[in-house]
Amino acid sequence: MASNIPCRSLRALASPARSSTRIASVSTTRRSLSSTPHRREENQADQAEKPRWMYTPPGTKAPFSLHLHSKRPNYPVNEDQEVLDKFYISLLGSGGDKVLSDKLKWLAVTHKSFDQGRRGFNDRLGMLGKRIVHLQASLSLVQNPGNYKHPIPPLDRSETRQPFEHPALEGLDNLSYNSRGWVTHKRQMVQLAQDYKLLTVLRWQPKNPRDLVVSGVEIVLAHTLYAIVGAIAVERGGVEANKFVQERILAPQGLSSS
């Protein structure tokens, strides 16, 4: 027997259940949306407590790694603050761990290949430090006429005129034949970096961890040594940066400032 209940009555009977379901779903959505900002604030508070150099910002991470089934071995880097402080003490002398702030101490020894550059890197510090080293090397060569002096042959062998001579101009001959380039050459800087054991605290990711020379470790070491000079200039000023260059970079090569 067919039911005599009209369709409108059936809709009216079903409407309370539908409305209650809708209200429940809306309330659940509101609860989830209200809890999301709270969790986000908690995550931001936890990240704010960590130093910038200690962790990788979550917003810079991909959901998955593109290096699937990579056979390249991991290259270990130093993450210990005490090891870094000992390095700066051996490099800068007693109290060397207090010369720079923790942020600059880590930034100066961090290459852009480390962690895809997401924790900061030392490119700008290296550029500044390189200019300071080159300037101090030029001044030291000019102020020491007896060191690295090379006679300048005349352009024309038939030239018999004697050039003007003055004690203040004697050091200019030291800048010929790329003498400054020899003092600041990559080999010299790498040798100093190895003597100071810079590789023990260097944070970088070589292309081939089994062969650091092929991966460009010499360029990275020289650049990092320049970056430490730049960090001292930024944090302590040009006077202390110049003193560090003269005592720890130029003096070991036999070039002293007068």
Summary of the structure (lengths in Angstrom):
residues: 258
radius of gyration: 32.3
end to end distance: 117.8
largest distance: 133.6
contacts: 657
relative contact order: 0.13
helix: 62%
strand: 1%
